[in-house]
Amino acid sequence: MSETEKGARTLEGRVVSNKMQKTVTVLLERQVQHPLYGKIVRRSTKVHAHDAEGVCQEGDVVRISETRPMSRTKNWRVVEIVTRAAQ
């Protein structure tokens, strides 16, 4: 059984940095309702994801999946590149 079959979370985000070796920084954006005023506001989180082949470029939209901790800050891995960045 692979990790995705076990029910690991998968999310989509945009690559904002690929300066590390085999690691990319992915920006995850979500929309939440403000608790008092009710307005929809954007919240974002940056996570490090494992990119084994090193093929992700800045601006790519990627699908990442939760995995075992690979380092102190890295516990996601890139499953696929959904769309490439415009060159």
N, CA, C and O atoms as a GROMACS GRO file, in nm:
protein
  348
    1MET      N    1   0.082  -0.118   0.000
    1MET     CA    2   0.000   0.000   0.000
    1MET      C    3   0.087   0.125   0.000
    1MET      O    4   0.179   0.136   0.082
    2SER      N    5   0.060   0.219  -0.090
    2SER     CA    6   0.139   0.341  -0.092
    2SER      C    7   0.080   0.440   0.009
    2SER      O    8  -0.027   0.418   0.065
    3GLU      N    9   0.153   0.549   0.030
    3GLU     CA   10   0.110   0.646   0.130
    3GLU      C   11  -0.020   0.716   0.091
    3GLU      O   12  -0.098   0.753   0.178
    4THR      N   13  -0.044   0.735  -0.039
    4THR     CA   14  -0.166   0.802  -0.080
    4THR      C   15  -0.288   0.714  -0.059
    4THR      O   16  -0.398   0.765  -0.041
    5GLU      N   17  -0.271   0.584  -0.062
    5GLU     CA   18  -0.382   0.492  -0.041
    5GLU      C   19  -0.423   0.486   0.106
    5GLU      O   20  -0.536   0.448   0.138
    6LYS      N   21  -0.333   0.523   0.196
    6LYS     CA   22  -0.363   0.519   0.338
    6LYS      C   23  -0.444   0.639   0.385
    6LYS      O   24  -0.480   0.648   0.503
    7GLY      N   25  -0.474   0.730   0.296
    7GLY     CA   26  -0.554   0.846   0.334
    7GLY      C   27  -0.471   0.967   0.372
    7GLY      O   28  -0.518   1.052   0.447
    8ALA      N   29  -0.349   0.977   0.322
    8ALA     CA   30  -0.268   1.095   0.350
    8ALA      C   31  -0.330   1.216   0.281
    8ALA      O   32  -0.382   1.205   0.171
    9ARG      N   33  -0.322   1.332   0.348
    9ARG     CA   34  -0.379   1.454   0.292
    9ARG      C   35  -0.305   1.495   0.165
    9ARG      O   36  -0.182   1.485   0.159
   10THR      N   37  -0.379   1.540   0.064
   10THR     CA   38  -0.318   1.598  -0.054
   10THR      C   39  -0.374   1.739  -0.071
   10THR      O   40  -0.494   1.761  -0.055
   11LEU      N   41  -0.286   1.833  -0.104
   11LEU     CA   42  -0.324   1.972  -0.121
   11LEU      C   43  -0.258   2.026  -0.248
   11LEU      O   44  -0.161   1.968  -0.298
   12GLU      N   45  -0.312   2.136  -0.300
   12GLU     CA   46  -0.253   2.202  -0.416
   12GLU      C   47  -0.200   2.337  -0.373
   12GLU      O   48  -0.264   2.408  -0.296
   13GLY      N   49  -0.083   2.373  -0.425
   13GLY     CA   50  -0.024   2.502  -0.392
   13GLY      C   51   0.070   2.546  -0.501
   13GLY      O   52   0.094   2.475  -0.598
   14ARG      N   53   0.125   2.667  -0.484
   14ARG     CA   54   0.214   2.726  -0.583
   14ARG      C   55   0.356   2.727  -0.530
   14ARG      O   56   0.380   2.762  -0.414
   15VAL      N   57   0.451   2.687  -0.615
   15VAL     CA   58   0.593   2.684  -0.577
   15VAL      C   59   0.644   2.828  -0.575
   15VAL      O   60   0.636   2.899  -0.676
   16VAL      N   61   0.698   2.870  -0.461
   16VAL     CA   62   0.752   3.005  -0.450
   16VAL      C   63   0.903   3.007  -0.440
   16VAL      O   64   0.964   3.113  -0.456
   17SER      N   65   0.966   2.891  -0.416
   17SER     CA   66   1.112   2.885  -0.412
   17SER      C   67   1.158   2.744  -0.445
   17SER      O   68   1.101   2.646  -0.396
   18ASN      N   69   1.261   2.735  -0.529
   18ASN     CA   70   1.322   2.606  -0.559
   18ASN      C   71   1.474   2.614  -0.545
   18ASN      O   72   1.548   2.546  -0.616
   19LYS      N   73   1.519   2.698  -0.455
   19LYS     CA   74   1.663   2.722  -0.441
   19LYS      C   75   1.736   2.611  -0.365
   19LYS      O   76   1.859   2.603  -0.372
   20MET      N   77   1.663   2.526  -0.294
   20MET     CA   78   1.726   2.417  -0.220
   20MET      C   79   1.738   2.294  -0.309
   20MET      O   80   1.668   2.282  -0.410
   21GLN      N   81   1.825   2.203  -0.270
   21GLN     CA   82   1.838   2.079  -0.346
   21GLN      C   83   1.730   1.982  -0.302
   21GLN      O   84   1.716   1.952  -0.183
   22LYS      N   85   1.653   1.931  -0.399
   22LYS     CA   86   1.547   1.832  -0.376
   22LYS      C   87   1.437   1.882  -0.282
   22LYS      O   88   1.363   1.800  -0.227
   23THR      N   89   1.425   2.013  -0.265
   23THR     CA   90   1.321   2.069  -0.178
   23THR      C   91   1.264   2.193  -0.245
   23THR      O   92   1.338   2.274  -0.302
   24VAL      N   93   1.131   2.207  -0.237
   24VAL     CA   94   1.066   2.328  -0.286
   24VAL      C   95   0.980   2.386  -0.174
   24VAL      O   96   0.932   2.313  -0.088
   25THR      N   97   0.962   2.518  -0.176
   25THR     CA   98   0.872   2.584  -0.083
   25THR      C   99   0.740   2.606  -0.155
   25THR      O  100   0.737   2.665  -0.263
   26VAL      N  101   0.631   2.557  -0.095
   26VAL     CA  102   0.499   2.564  -0.158
   26VAL      C  103   0.410   2.655  -0.073
   26VAL      O  104   0.403   2.640   0.049
   27LEU      N  105   0.343   2.749  -0.139
   27LEU     CA  106   0.250   2.840  -0.074
   27LEU      C  107   0.110   2.782  -0.085
   27LEU      O  108   0.058   2.763  -0.195
   28LEU      N  109   0.048   2.754   0.030
   28LEU     CA  110  -0.087   2.701   0.034
   28LEU      C  111  -0.181   2.814   0.076
   28LEU      O  112  -0.163   2.873   0.183
   29GLU      N  113  -0.281   2.843  -0.007
   29GLU     CA  114  -0.377   2.948   0.027
   29GLU      C  115  -0.512   2.887   0.054
   29GLU      O  116  -0.553   2.792  -0.012
   30ARG      N  117  -0.582   2.942   0.152
   30ARG     CA  118  -0.717   2.897   0.183
   30ARG      C  119  -0.801   3.020   0.216
   30ARG      O  120  -0.748   3.125   0.252
   31GLN      N  121  -0.932   3.004   0.204
   31GLN     CA  122  -1.022   3.114   0.236
   31GLN      C  123  -1.103   3.076   0.357
   31GLN      O  124  -1.163   2.968   0.361
   32VAL      N  125  -1.106   3.164   0.457
   32VAL     CA  126  -1.182   3.138   0.578
   32VAL      C  127  -1.271   3.258   0.607
   32VAL      O  128  -1.244   3.370   0.563
   33GLN      N  129  -1.376   3.233   0.681
   33GLN     CA  130  -1.467   3.340   0.718
   33GLN      C  131  -1.420   3.405   0.848
   33GLN      O  132  -1.387   3.335   0.944
   34HIS      N  133  -1.417   3.538   0.851
   34HIS     CA  134  -1.377   3.609   0.971
   34HIS      C  135  -1.477   3.578   1.083
   34HIS      O  136  -1.598   3.585   1.061
   35PRO      N  137  -1.428   3.544   1.202
   35PRO     CA  138  -1.520   3.499   1.307
   35PRO      C  139  -1.621   3.604   1.352
   35PRO      O  140  -1.733   3.568   1.389
   36LEU      N  141  -1.585   3.732   1.350
   36LEU     CA  142  -1.677   3.836   1.397
   36LEU      C  143  -1.752   3.904   1.282
   36LEU      O  144  -1.873   3.921   1.288
   37TYR      N  145  -1.679   3.941   1.177
   37TYR     CA  146  -1.738   4.024   1.072
   37TYR      C  147  -1.795   3.943   0.957
   37TYR      O  148  -1.873   3.996   0.878
   38GLY      N  149  -1.758   3.816   0.945
   38GLY     CA  150  -1.816   3.732   0.842
   38GLY      C  151  -1.754   3.746   0.704
   38GLY      O  152  -1.790   3.672   0.613
   39LYS      N  153  -1.661   3.839   0.688
   39LYS     CA  154  -1.598   3.858   0.558
   39LYS      C  155  -1.506   3.741   0.527
   39LYS      O  156  -1.441   3.687   0.617
   40ILE      N  157  -1.501   3.701   0.400
   40ILE     CA  158  -1.411   3.593   0.358
   40ILE      C  159  -1.271   3.654   0.343
   40ILE      O  160  -1.253   3.749   0.266
   41VAL      N  161  -1.174   3.599   0.415
   41VAL     CA  162  -1.036   3.649   0.409
   41VAL      C  163  -0.944   3.536   0.367
   41VAL      O  164  -0.974   3.418   0.388
   42ARG      N  165  -0.831   3.573   0.306
   42ARG     CA  166  -0.734   3.475   0.259
   42ARG      C  167  -0.629   3.451   0.366
   42ARG      O  168  -0.576   3.545   0.425
   43ARG      N  169  -0.599   3.326   0.389
   43ARG     CA  170  -0.491   3.288   0.479
   43ARG      C  171  -0.394   3.202   0.398
   43ARG      O  172  -0.436   3.125   0.311
   44SER      N  173  -0.264   3.214   0.428
   44SER     CA  174  -0.166   3.136   0.353
   44SER      C  175  -0.066   3.072   0.448
   44SER      O  176  -0.041   3.121   0.559
   45THR      N  177  -0.009   2.962   0.403
   45THR     CA  178   0.090   2.887   0.478
   45THR      C  179   0.199   2.842   0.381
   45THR      O  180   0.169   2.799   0.270
   46LYS      N  181   0.324   2.852   0.423
   46LYS     CA  182   0.434   2.801   0.341
   46LYS      C  183   0.484   2.671   0.402
   46LYS      O  184   0.507   2.662   0.523
   47VAL      N  185   0.500   2.569   0.318
   47VAL     CA  186   0.554   2.441   0.364
   47VAL      C  187   0.668   2.399   0.272
   47VAL      O  188   0.674   2.440   0.156
   48HIS      N  189   0.757   2.317   0.325
   48HIS     CA  190   0.863   2.259   0.244
   48HIS      C  191   0.820   2.122   0.197
   48HIS      O  192   0.765   2.043   0.274
   49ALA      N  193   0.844   2.093   0.068
   49ALA     CA  194   0.804   1.965   0.011
   49ALA      C  195   0.924   1.902  -0.060
   49ALA      O  196   1.007   1.972  -0.117
   50HIS      N  197   0.930   1.770  -0.055
   50HIS     CA  198   1.038   1.694  -0.117
   50HIS      C  199   1.013   1.681  -0.267
   50HIS      O  200   0.909   1.631  -0.309
   51ASP      N  201   1.109   1.727  -0.346
   51ASP     CA  202   1.103   1.718  -0.493
   51ASP      C  203   1.223   1.635  -0.537
   51ASP      O  204   1.330   1.689  -0.563
   52ALA      N  205   1.204   1.503  -0.544
   52ALA     CA  206   1.316   1.411  -0.566
   52ALA      C  207   1.390   1.436  -0.697
   52ALA      O  208   1.512   1.432  -0.700
   53GLU      N  209   1.315   1.464  -0.805
   53GLU     CA  210   1.380   1.484  -0.935
   53GLU      C  211   1.432   1.626  -0.954
   53GLU      O  212   1.516   1.650  -1.040
   54GLY      N  213   1.382   1.719  -0.874
   54GLY     CA  214   1.424   1.858  -0.886
   54GLY      C  215   1.371   1.924  -1.012
   54GLY      O  216   1.441   2.007  -1.072
   55VAL      N  217   1.250   1.891  -1.054
   55VAL     CA  218   1.194   1.943  -1.179
   55VAL      C  219   1.100   2.061  -1.158
   55VAL      O  220   1.064   2.126  -1.256
   56CYS      N  221   1.060   2.091  -1.036
   56CYS     CA  222   0.966   2.201  -1.010
   56CYS      C  223   1.036   2.335  -1.028
   56CYS      O  224   1.150   2.354  -0.985
   57GLN      N  225   0.966   2.429  -1.091
   57GLN     CA  226   1.015   2.565  -1.109
   57GLN      C  227   0.926   2.660  -1.030
   57GLN      O  228   0.814   2.623  -0.991
   58GLU      N  229   0.973   2.781  -1.006
   58GLU     CA  230   0.893   2.881  -0.936
   58GLU      C  231   0.770   2.914  -1.020
   58GLU      O  232   0.780   2.933  -1.141
   59GLY      N  233   0.655   2.920  -0.955
   59GLY     CA  234   0.531   2.952  -1.024
   59GLY      C  235   0.450   2.830  -1.063
   59GLY      O  236   0.333   2.844  -1.099
   60ASP      N  237   0.508   2.710  -1.058
   60ASP     CA  238   0.433   2.589  -1.089
   60ASP      C  239   0.326   2.564  -0.984
   60ASP      O  240   0.347   2.592  -0.866
   61VAL      N  241   0.211   2.513  -1.026
   61VAL     CA  242   0.109   2.468  -0.932
   61VAL      C  243   0.129   2.318  -0.916
   61VAL      O  244   0.126   2.244  -1.014
   62VAL      N  245   0.149   2.274  -0.792
   62VAL     CA  246   0.180   2.133  -0.766
   62VAL      C  247   0.081   2.073  -0.667
   62VAL      O  248   0.020   2.144  -0.588
   63ARG      N  249   0.068   1.942  -0.674
   63ARG     CA  250  -0.012   1.868  -0.576
   63ARG      C  251   0.088   1.802  -0.483
   63ARG      O  252   0.179   1.731  -0.527
   64ILE      N  253   0.071   1.825  -0.351
   64ILE     CA  254   0.162   1.768  -0.252
   64ILE      C  255   0.084   1.676  -0.159
   64ILE      O  256  -0.036   1.692  -0.140
   65SER      N  257   0.155   1.580  -0.102
   65SER     CA  258   0.094   1.483  -0.014
   65SER      C  259   0.173   1.476   0.115
   65SER      O  260   0.295   1.490   0.117
   66GLU      N  261   0.101   1.453   0.224
   66GLU     CA  262   0.164   1.439   0.354
   66GLU      C  263   0.245   1.310   0.358
   66GLU      O  264   0.204   1.209   0.301
   67THR      N  265   0.359   1.313   0.424
   67THR     CA  266   0.444   1.195   0.433
   67THR      C  267   0.518   1.197   0.566
   67THR      O  268   0.501   1.289   0.646
   68ARG      N  269   0.599   1.097   0.590
   68ARG     CA  270   0.677   1.091   0.714
   68ARG      C  271   0.773   1.209   0.717
   68ARG      O  272   0.809   1.262   0.612
   69PRO      N  273   0.816   1.251   0.835
   69PRO     CA  274   0.913   1.360   0.841
   69PRO      C  275   1.044   1.322   0.773
   69PRO      O  276   1.104   1.220   0.804
   70MET      N  277   1.087   1.406   0.679
   70MET     CA  278   1.212   1.381   0.607
   70MET      C  279   1.325   1.467   0.660
   70MET      O  280   1.443   1.435   0.641
   71SER      N  281   1.290   1.576   0.728
   71SER     CA  282   1.389   1.660   0.795
   71SER      C  283   1.314   1.739   0.902
   71SER      O  284   1.199   1.709   0.932
   72ARG      N  285   1.380   1.837   0.960
   72ARG     CA  286   1.317   1.913   1.067
   72ARG      C  287   1.194   1.989   1.018
   72ARG      O  288   1.096   2.002   1.092
   73THR      N  289   1.198   2.038   0.895
   73THR     CA  290   1.087   2.119   0.845
   73THR      C  291   1.010   2.054   0.731
   73THR      O  292   0.909   2.109   0.686
   74LYS      N  293   1.054   1.940   0.682
   74LYS     CA  294   0.997   1.884   0.559
   74LYS      C  295   0.920   1.756   0.587
   74LYS      O  296   0.978   1.654   0.622
   75ASN      N  297   0.786   1.761   0.572
   75ASN     CA  298   0.706   1.640   0.584
   75ASN      C  299   0.594   1.636   0.479
   75ASN      O  300   0.486   1.584   0.504
   76TRP      N  301   0.622   1.693   0.361
   76TRP     CA  302   0.534   1.684   0.245
   76TRP      C  303   0.619   1.639   0.128
   76TRP      O  304   0.741   1.656   0.130
   77ARG      N  305   0.557   1.581   0.025
   77ARG     CA  306   0.630   1.547  -0.097
   77ARG      C  307   0.546   1.584  -0.218
   77ARG      O  308   0.423   1.581  -0.213
   78VAL      N  309   0.614   1.619  -0.326
   78VAL     CA  310   0.546   1.658  -0.449
   78VAL      C  311   0.496   1.532  -0.519
   78VAL      O  312   0.575   1.442  -0.548
   79VAL      N  313   0.364   1.525  -0.544
   79VAL     CA  314   0.306   1.410  -0.613
   79VAL      C  315   0.306   1.433  -0.763
   79VAL      O  316   0.346   1.345  -0.839
   80GLU      N  317   0.263   1.552  -0.806
   80GLU     CA  318   0.261   1.583  -0.949
   80GLU      C  319   0.260   1.734  -0.968
   80GLU      O  320   0.225   1.810  -0.879
   81ILE      N  321   0.300   1.773  -1.089
   81ILE     CA  322   0.292   1.913  -1.128
   81ILE      C  323   0.160   1.930  -1.204
   81ILE      O  324   0.141   1.871  -1.310
   82VAL      N  325   0.070   2.012  -1.148
   82VAL     CA  326  -0.061   2.030  -1.210
   82VAL      C  327  -0.050   2.121  -1.332
   82VAL      O  328  -0.094   2.084  -1.440
   83THR      N  329   0.008   2.240  -1.315
   83THR     CA  330   0.031   2.331  -1.427
   83THR      C  331   0.170   2.391  -1.415
   83THR      O  332   0.219   2.418  -1.306
   84ARG      N  333   0.231   2.411  -1.531
   84ARG     CA  334   0.364   2.472  -1.535
   84ARG      C  335   0.353   2.624  -1.533
   84ARG      O  336   0.252   2.680  -1.575
   85ALA      N  337   0.457   2.688  -1.485
   85ALA     CA  338   0.460   2.835  -1.483
   85ALA      C  339   0.482   2.886  -1.625
   85ALA      O  340   0.550   2.823  -1.705
   86ALA      N  341   0.422   3.001  -1.655
   86ALA     CA  342   0.442   3.063  -1.786
   86ALA      C  343   0.586   3.115  -1.795
   86ALA      O  344   0.634   3.182  -1.704
   87GLN      N  345   0.652   3.083  -1.903
   87GLN     CA  346   0.792   3.123  -1.918
   87GLN      C  347   0.804   3.260  -1.980
   87GLN      O  348   0.915   3.309  -2.000
   0.00000   0.00000   0.00000
